[in-house]
Amino acid sequence: MNKTDPDFFDALAQIARDKGIAVDTLLDALANALVAAYKRRPGSAEEAVVTIDPDSGEIRVYGQELDEDGNVVREWDDTPSDFGRIAAQTAKQVILQRIREAERDLKYEEYAGREGDIVTGIVQQTDNRYTLLDLGKVEALLPQAEQVPYERYEHGARLKAYIVEVRKTTKGPQIVVSRSHPGLVKRLFELEVPEISSGVVEFRAAAREPGHRTKIAVWSNDPNVDPVGACVGARGSRVRMVTNELRGERIDVVPFSDDPVEFIQAALQPARVREVRLDDETGTATVVVSDYQLSLAIGKEGQNARLGARLTGWRIDIKSETQLAEEEAGYGEEWAEGEWVENEAGEMVWQPAEGGEAVSAAQWSQLASEGSEGPATTEGAAATVTADAAESSTPPAAAAEGDGAAAESEEAAEAGAEAVSPEGSA
Protein backbone atom coordinates (compact mmCIF):
# COMPACT_ATOMS: atom_id res chain seq x y z
CA MET A 1 0.00 0.00 0.00
CA ASN A 2 -0.01 3.00 0.81
CA LYS A 3 1.77 5.20 -1.54
CA THR A 4 1.29 8.83 -0.84
CA ASP A 5 0.59 11.27 -3.63
CA PRO A 6 3.93 12.70 -4.87
CA ASP A 7 2.35 16.13 -4.82
CA PHE A 8 2.07 15.73 -1.05
CA PHE A 9 5.85 15.70 -0.67
CA ASP A 10 6.22 18.63 -3.05
CA ALA A 11 3.79 20.61 -0.92
CA LEU A 12 5.62 19.46 2.18
CA ALA A 13 8.92 20.72 0.83
CA GLN A 14 7.35 24.04 -0.13
CA ILE A 15 5.93 24.52 3.37
CA ALA A 16 9.29 23.68 4.89
CA ARG A 17 10.98 26.34 2.76
CA ASP A 18 8.38 29.00 3.48
CA LYS A 19 8.32 28.44 7.23
CA GLY A 20 12.01 27.71 7.67
CA ILE A 21 11.45 24.14 8.86
CA ALA A 22 13.60 21.19 7.74
CA VAL A 23 11.75 18.50 5.72
CA ASP A 24 13.25 15.77 7.90
CA THR A 25 11.79 17.48 10.96
CA LEU A 26 8.32 17.39 9.43
CA LEU A 27 8.70 13.72 8.39
CA ASP A 28 9.87 12.68 11.87
CA ALA A 29 6.93 14.48 13.46
CA LEU A 30 4.58 12.81 10.95
CA ALA A 31 6.01 9.35 11.66
CA ASN A 32 5.60 9.79 15.43
CA ALA A 33 2.00 10.94 14.95
CA LEU A 34 1.26 7.93 12.73
CA VAL A 35 2.60 5.57 15.37
CA ALA A 36 0.22 7.08 17.90
CA ALA A 37 -2.67 6.76 15.42
CA TYR A 38 -1.79 3.13 14.72
CA LYS A 39 -1.75 2.19 18.43
CA ARG A 40 -5.27 3.50 18.85
CA ARG A 41 -6.56 0.85 16.40
CA PRO A 42 -7.88 -2.43 17.86
CA GLY A 43 -5.49 -5.39 17.62
CA SER A 44 -2.44 -3.22 17.06
CA ALA A 45 0.99 -4.29 18.30
CA GLU A 46 2.27 -2.84 21.59
CA GLU A 47 5.44 -1.65 19.88
CA ALA A 48 5.56 -0.32 16.35
CA VAL A 49 7.60 1.85 14.03
CA VAL A 50 6.50 3.83 10.96
CA THR A 51 8.73 4.35 7.94
CA ILE A 52 8.17 6.98 5.25
CA ASP A 53 10.03 6.73 1.97
CA PRO A 54 10.48 10.31 0.71
CA ASP A 55 11.25 9.10 -2.83
CA SER A 56 8.35 6.75 -3.42
CA GLY A 57 6.00 8.21 -0.82
CA GLU A 58 5.33 4.73 0.62
CA ILE A 59 4.32 4.54 4.29
CA ARG A 60 4.77 1.27 6.21
CA VAL A 61 3.94 0.24 9.78
CA TYR A 62 6.03 -2.52 11.35
CA GLY A 63 4.92 -4.23 14.52
CA GLN A 64 7.71 -5.24 16.89
CA GLU A 65 8.24 -7.70 19.69
CA LEU A 66 10.89 -6.81 22.25
CA ASP A 67 12.73 -8.87 24.86
CA GLU A 68 13.37 -7.88 28.46
CA ASP A 69 16.40 -5.82 27.44
CA GLY A 70 14.40 -3.86 24.86
CA ASN A 71 15.94 -5.56 21.84
CA VAL A 72 13.77 -6.37 18.82
CA VAL A 73 13.32 -10.13 18.55
CA ARG A 74 10.61 -10.15 15.89
CA GLU A 75 9.29 -7.63 13.38
CA TRP A 76 6.43 -7.85 10.89
CA ASP A 77 4.59 -5.64 8.44
CA ASP A 78 1.33 -4.59 10.07
CA THR A 79 0.28 -1.75 7.81
CA PRO A 80 -3.54 -1.35 7.83
CA SER A 81 -5.29 -1.35 4.51
CA ASP A 82 -6.85 2.07 5.06
CA PHE A 83 -3.77 3.63 6.56
CA GLY A 84 -3.42 6.06 3.67
CA ARG A 85 -6.56 7.94 4.73
CA ILE A 86 -5.37 8.00 8.35
CA ALA A 87 -1.96 9.20 7.22
CA ALA A 88 -3.45 12.09 5.27
CA GLN A 89 -5.58 13.29 8.19
CA THR A 90 -2.71 12.93 10.64
CA ALA A 91 -0.28 14.67 8.31
CA LYS A 92 -2.51 17.73 8.12
CA GLN A 93 -2.74 18.02 11.90
CA VAL A 94 0.98 17.42 12.45
CA ILE A 95 2.07 19.90 9.81
CA LEU A 96 -0.18 22.65 11.16
CA GLN A 97 1.06 22.01 14.67
CA ARG A 98 4.70 22.07 13.59
CA ILE A 99 4.13 25.26 11.64
CA ARG A 100 2.67 26.94 14.72
CA GLU A 101 5.57 25.74 16.86
CA ALA A 102 8.08 26.93 14.29
CA GLU A 103 6.48 30.36 14.12
CA ARG A 104 6.54 30.64 17.91
CA ASP A 105 10.22 29.64 17.94
CA LEU A 106 11.05 32.20 15.27
CA LYS A 107 9.29 34.95 17.20
CA TYR A 108 11.09 33.99 20.38
CA GLU A 109 14.48 33.89 18.65
CA GLU A 110 13.78 37.33 17.21
CA TYR A 111 13.38 38.88 20.67
CA ALA A 112 15.49 36.48 22.79
CA GLY A 113 18.56 38.25 24.11
CA ARG A 114 17.09 41.69 23.40
CA GLU A 115 16.64 42.58 27.06
CA GLY A 116 17.69 46.20 27.39
CA ASP A 117 16.54 47.22 23.92
CA ILE A 118 13.81 49.75 23.18
CA VAL A 119 10.73 48.91 21.11
CA THR A 120 7.83 50.92 19.73
CA GLY A 121 4.33 49.53 20.06
CA ILE A 122 0.70 50.53 19.67
CA VAL A 123 -1.55 50.41 22.71
CA GLN A 124 -4.13 47.65 22.16
CA GLN A 125 -5.68 47.05 25.56
CA THR A 126 -5.32 48.59 28.99
CA ASP A 127 -6.80 47.95 32.41
CA ASN A 128 -5.82 48.16 36.07
CA ARG A 129 -3.45 45.18 35.83
CA TYR A 130 -1.53 45.62 32.60
CA THR A 131 -1.38 47.22 29.15
CA LEU A 132 -0.85 45.31 25.91
CA LEU A 133 1.33 46.77 23.16
CA ASP A 134 1.20 45.50 19.59
CA LEU A 135 4.78 45.19 18.29
CA GLY A 136 3.72 43.82 14.90
CA LYS A 137 4.29 40.07 15.03
CA VAL A 138 3.94 39.75 18.81
CA GLU A 139 2.37 41.55 21.73
CA ALA A 140 4.28 43.04 24.65
CA LEU A 141 3.04 43.12 28.23
CA LEU A 142 3.39 46.35 30.23
CA PRO A 143 2.56 45.41 33.85
CA GLN A 144 1.24 47.98 36.28
CA ALA A 145 4.47 47.78 38.30
CA GLU A 146 6.43 48.92 35.22
CA GLN A 147 4.10 51.79 34.37
CA VAL A 148 4.69 55.44 35.24
CA PRO A 149 2.32 56.63 37.99
CA TYR A 150 -0.55 58.74 36.69
CA GLU A 151 0.46 58.08 33.05
CA ARG A 152 -2.52 57.15 30.89
CA TYR A 153 -2.24 55.04 27.75
CA GLU A 154 -4.91 55.72 25.14
CA HIS A 155 -5.98 53.02 22.69
CA GLY A 156 -4.10 53.30 19.41
CA ALA A 157 -1.36 55.56 20.79
CA ARG A 158 2.25 54.84 19.81
CA LEU A 159 4.53 54.20 22.76
CA LYS A 160 8.22 53.47 23.28
CA ALA A 161 9.08 50.93 25.99
CA TYR A 162 12.13 49.19 27.43
CA ILE A 163 12.38 45.38 27.22
CA VAL A 164 13.09 43.95 30.68
CA GLU A 165 12.41 40.25 30.04
CA VAL A 166 11.59 37.79 27.24
CA ARG A 167 9.86 34.60 28.38
CA LYS A 168 9.30 31.44 26.33
CA THR A 169 5.82 30.00 26.84
CA THR A 170 3.69 27.35 25.12
CA LYS A 171 1.66 30.13 23.50
CA GLY A 172 4.71 31.89 22.14
CA PRO A 173 7.15 34.47 23.52
CA GLN A 174 5.96 36.80 26.25
CA ILE A 175 7.77 40.13 26.14
CA VAL A 176 7.67 42.21 29.33
CA VAL A 177 8.38 45.91 28.81
CA SER A 178 8.74 48.90 31.11
CA ARG A 179 8.11 52.63 31.02
CA SER A 180 9.63 53.31 34.44
CA HIS A 181 13.05 51.65 34.03
CA PRO A 182 16.07 54.06 34.06
CA GLY A 183 17.37 52.21 31.01
CA LEU A 184 14.54 53.73 28.97
CA VAL A 185 16.07 57.19 29.43
CA LYS A 186 19.47 55.87 28.36
CA ARG A 187 18.09 54.25 25.21
CA LEU A 188 16.12 57.35 24.28
CA PHE A 189 19.26 59.46 24.52
CA GLU A 190 21.10 56.94 22.33
CA LEU A 191 18.45 57.50 19.66
CA GLU A 192 18.77 61.29 19.87
CA VAL A 193 22.52 61.76 20.54
CA PRO A 194 24.92 60.43 17.87
CA GLU A 195 27.88 60.93 20.22
CA ILE A 196 26.44 58.29 22.55
CA SER A 197 25.83 55.81 19.73
CA SER A 198 29.40 56.25 18.49
CA GLY A 199 30.87 55.81 21.99
CA VAL A 200 32.34 59.29 22.33
CA VAL A 201 29.95 60.11 25.19
CA GLU A 202 29.17 57.48 27.84
CA PHE A 203 26.48 57.05 30.45
CA ARG A 204 28.08 56.56 33.87
CA ALA A 205 25.10 56.72 36.25
CA ALA A 206 21.38 57.37 36.30
CA ALA A 207 18.75 57.93 38.98
CA ARG A 208 15.07 58.22 38.19
CA GLU A 209 11.76 58.87 39.86
CA PRO A 210 9.39 57.96 37.01
CA GLY A 211 7.03 60.68 35.93
CA HIS A 212 8.76 63.37 37.97
CA ARG A 213 12.50 63.76 37.53
CA THR A 214 15.65 61.99 36.29
CA LYS A 215 19.33 62.73 36.80
CA ILE A 216 21.96 61.26 34.49
CA ALA A 217 25.75 61.54 34.67
CA VAL A 218 27.67 61.51 31.39
CA TRP A 219 31.36 61.35 30.52
CA SER A 220 33.24 62.24 27.33
CA ASN A 221 36.14 60.20 25.95
CA ASP A 222 37.11 63.15 23.77
CA PRO A 223 38.37 66.29 25.56
CA ASN A 224 37.03 68.39 22.69
CA VAL A 225 33.45 67.15 23.21
CA ASP A 226 31.31 68.52 26.03
CA PRO A 227 29.20 65.55 27.24
CA VAL A 228 26.49 67.71 28.79
CA GLY A 229 26.21 69.94 25.73
CA ALA A 230 26.05 66.92 23.41
CA CYS A 231 23.11 65.48 25.36
CA VAL A 232 21.26 68.77 25.73
CA GLY A 233 21.68 69.80 22.09
CA ALA A 234 21.27 73.17 20.45
CA ARG A 235 18.78 75.19 22.52
CA GLY A 236 17.88 71.99 24.37
CA SER A 237 16.53 70.27 21.26
CA ARG A 238 17.88 66.78 22.05
CA VAL A 239 16.88 66.63 25.67
CA ARG A 240 13.49 68.10 24.73
CA MET A 241 12.78 65.14 22.45
CA VAL A 242 13.46 62.74 25.32
CA THR A 243 11.32 64.82 27.68
CA ASN A 244 8.43 64.79 25.22
CA GLU A 245 8.60 61.00 24.89
CA LEU A 246 8.54 60.75 28.70
CA ARG A 247 5.54 63.10 28.74
CA GLY A 248 7.12 66.06 30.47
CA GLU A 249 9.43 64.31 32.91
CA ARG A 250 12.23 66.67 33.94
CA ILE A 251 15.77 65.53 33.08
CA ASP A 252 18.99 66.87 34.62
CA VAL A 253 22.20 66.10 32.71
CA VAL A 254 25.34 66.50 34.85
CA PRO A 255 29.03 65.82 34.14
CA PHE A 256 30.54 62.73 35.74
CA SER A 257 33.77 63.08 37.76
CA ASP A 258 36.08 60.61 39.45
CA ASP A 259 36.45 63.13 42.29
CA PRO A 260 33.54 62.47 44.71
CA VAL A 261 33.45 66.10 45.83
CA GLU A 262 33.06 67.41 42.28
CA PHE A 263 30.55 64.69 41.42
CA ILE A 264 28.38 65.45 44.46
CA GLN A 265 28.48 69.18 43.67
CA ALA A 266 27.35 68.49 40.12
CA ALA A 267 24.70 65.97 41.21
CA LEU A 268 22.93 68.56 43.37
CA GLN A 269 22.47 71.03 40.53
CA PRO A 270 20.82 73.47 40.08
CA ALA A 271 21.79 74.27 43.67
CA ARG A 272 25.24 75.78 44.21
CA VAL A 273 27.29 73.88 46.79
CA ARG A 274 29.84 75.81 48.87
CA GLU A 275 31.55 72.88 50.59
CA VAL A 276 31.48 69.07 50.73
CA ARG A 277 32.84 67.09 53.66
CA LEU A 278 33.26 63.34 53.13
CA ASP A 279 33.22 60.62 55.77
CA ASP A 280 34.58 57.48 54.10
CA GLU A 281 33.80 55.25 57.10
CA THR A 282 30.06 55.94 57.06
CA GLY A 283 29.80 56.84 53.38
CA THR A 284 28.22 60.16 54.31
CA ALA A 285 28.79 63.46 52.54
CA THR A 286 27.97 66.62 54.48
CA VAL A 287 27.04 69.31 51.97
CA VAL A 288 27.10 72.99 52.97
CA VAL A 289 25.07 75.50 50.95
CA SER A 290 24.09 79.12 51.39
CA ASP A 291 20.98 79.76 53.44
CA TYR A 292 18.94 80.86 50.41
CA GLN A 293 20.06 77.75 48.47
CA LEU A 294 18.98 75.22 51.12
CA SER A 295 15.47 74.60 49.82
CA LEU A 296 16.74 74.37 46.23
CA ALA A 297 19.41 71.83 47.20
CA ILE A 298 16.91 69.66 49.06
CA GLY A 299 14.25 69.97 46.38
CA LYS A 300 10.52 69.44 46.55
CA GLU A 301 9.86 66.78 49.20
CA GLY A 302 13.60 66.04 49.24
CA GLN A 303 13.62 64.93 45.60
CA ASN A 304 16.82 66.69 44.51
CA ALA A 305 18.81 65.37 47.47
CA ARG A 306 17.36 61.88 47.08
CA LEU A 307 18.25 61.65 43.39
CA GLY A 308 21.69 63.09 44.05
CA ALA A 309 22.35 60.40 46.65
CA ARG A 310 21.26 57.63 44.25
CA LEU A 311 23.34 59.07 41.45
CA THR A 312 26.57 59.36 43.46
CA GLY A 313 26.16 56.44 45.84
CA TRP A 314 26.87 58.68 48.87
CA ARG A 315 24.53 59.38 51.74
CA ILE A 316 24.04 63.15 51.50
CA ASP A 317 23.33 65.41 54.49
CA ILE A 318 22.58 68.99 53.39
CA LYS A 319 23.04 71.88 55.82
CA SER A 320 22.94 75.64 55.48
CA GLU A 321 25.82 77.82 56.62
CA THR A 322 23.77 79.06 59.59
CA GLN A 323 22.91 75.53 60.71
CA LEU A 324 26.53 74.45 60.47
CA ALA A 325 27.70 77.46 62.46
CA GLU A 326 25.15 76.78 65.20
CA GLU A 327 26.19 73.14 65.44
CA GLU A 328 29.88 73.98 65.57
CA ALA A 329 29.23 76.55 68.30
CA GLY A 330 27.65 73.85 70.45
CA TYR A 331 30.37 71.19 70.00
CA GLY A 332 32.04 69.92 73.20
CA GLU A 333 29.00 70.39 75.44
CA GLU A 334 26.74 67.57 76.50
CA TRP A 335 23.32 66.87 77.87
CA ALA A 336 23.00 65.05 81.14
CA GLU A 337 21.77 61.48 80.67
CA GLY A 338 19.01 59.99 82.77
CA GLU A 339 15.28 59.39 82.83
CA TRP A 340 12.08 60.50 84.51
CA VAL A 341 11.00 57.99 87.19
CA GLU A 342 8.31 57.89 89.81
CA ASN A 343 9.50 57.97 93.44
CA GLU A 344 7.88 56.36 96.48
CA ALA A 345 5.67 59.38 96.99
CA GLY A 346 4.28 59.07 93.47
CA GLU A 347 6.10 62.15 92.18
CA MET A 348 7.98 62.29 88.88
CA VAL A 349 11.69 62.97 89.47
CA TRP A 350 14.73 63.11 87.20
CA GLN A 351 17.18 60.30 87.97
CA PRO A 352 20.71 60.96 86.56
CA ALA A 353 22.23 57.99 84.73
CA GLU A 354 25.54 58.41 86.59
CA GLY A 355 23.88 58.09 89.94
CA GLY A 356 23.30 60.64 92.64
CA GLU A 357 20.17 62.08 94.11
CA ALA A 358 17.04 62.54 92.06
CA VAL A 359 15.69 65.99 91.34
CA SER A 360 11.98 66.79 91.31
CA ALA A 361 10.29 68.86 88.65
CA ALA A 362 9.59 71.63 91.14
CA GLN A 363 13.27 71.88 92.03
CA TRP A 364 14.20 72.13 88.33
CA SER A 365 11.60 74.86 87.89
CA GLN A 366 13.14 76.73 90.79
CA LEU A 367 16.61 76.37 89.30
CA ALA A 368 15.32 77.57 85.97
CA SER A 369 13.94 80.74 87.56
CA GLU A 370 17.41 81.58 88.92
CA GLY A 371 18.48 82.75 85.44
CA SER A 372 22.16 82.13 84.71
CA GLU A 373 22.54 79.77 87.68
CA GLY A 374 19.71 77.52 86.47
CA PRO A 375 19.54 75.07 83.59
CA ALA A 376 19.16 76.40 80.02
CA THR A 377 17.19 75.18 77.06
CA THR A 378 18.54 74.59 73.56
CA GLU A 379 17.14 78.00 72.57
CA GLY A 380 19.28 79.82 75.19
CA ALA A 381 16.33 80.73 77.42
CA ALA A 382 15.76 79.50 80.97
CA ALA A 383 14.08 76.10 81.12
CA THR A 384 10.71 75.84 82.76
CA VAL A 385 9.99 72.24 83.77
CA THR A 386 6.50 71.69 85.08
CA ALA A 387 4.96 68.60 86.55
CA ASP A 388 3.32 67.88 83.18
CA ALA A 389 6.66 68.27 81.39
CA ALA A 390 8.16 65.82 83.84
CA GLU A 391 6.04 63.10 82.27
CA SER A 392 7.83 63.60 78.93
CA SER A 393 11.09 61.92 77.94
CA THR A 394 13.04 65.18 77.44
CA PRO A 395 16.04 65.26 79.81
CA PRO A 396 17.13 68.47 81.54
CA ALA A 397 20.54 69.91 80.68
CA ALA A 398 23.51 69.48 82.95
CA ALA A 399 27.16 70.55 82.95
CA ALA A 400 29.47 68.38 80.86
CA GLU A 401 31.91 68.01 83.77
CA GLY A 402 29.26 67.59 86.46
CA ASP A 403 28.42 64.39 88.34
CA GLY A 404 24.86 64.31 86.94
CA ALA A 405 23.25 65.13 90.28
CA ALA A 406 21.30 68.40 90.60
CA ALA A 407 21.01 70.51 93.71
CA GLU A 408 18.25 69.53 96.09
CA SER A 409 17.47 73.03 97.24
CA GLU A 410 17.94 76.69 96.47
CA GLU A 411 20.95 76.79 98.82
CA ALA A 412 22.71 74.17 96.71
CA ALA A 413 22.03 76.16 93.59
CA GLU A 414 23.47 79.31 95.19
CA ALA A 415 26.57 77.33 96.14
CA GLY A 416 27.50 77.18 92.45
CA ALA A 417 25.60 74.32 90.83
CA GLU A 418 25.15 75.16 87.16
CA ALA A 419 23.58 73.47 84.13
CA VAL A 420 24.83 74.07 80.61
CA SER A 421 22.86 73.60 77.42
CA PRO A 422 24.24 73.04 73.88
CA GLU A 423 23.90 76.81 73.39
CA GLY A 424 25.82 77.73 76.56
CA SER A 425 24.70 79.18 79.90
CA ALA A 426 21.47 81.08 79.99
Secondary structure by P-SEA (a helix, b strand, c coil): cccccaaaaaaaaaaaaaacccaaaaaaaaaaaaaaaaaacccccccbbbbbcccccbbbbbbbbbcccccccbbbbbcccaaaaaaaaaaaaaaaaaaaaaaaaaaaaaccccccbbbbbccccccccbbbbbcccbbbbbccccccccccccccbbbbbbbcccccccccbbbbbbcccaaaaaaaaaacccccccccccccccccccccbbbbbbbbccccccaaaaaacccaaaaaaaaaaacbbbbbbbbbbccaaaaaaaaacccccccccccccccbbbbbbccccccccccccaaaaaaaaaaaccbbbbbcaaaaaaaaaacccccbbbbbbbccccbbbbbbccccccccaaaaaaaaaccccccccccccbbbbccccccccbbbbbbccccccccccaaaaaabbbbbcccccc
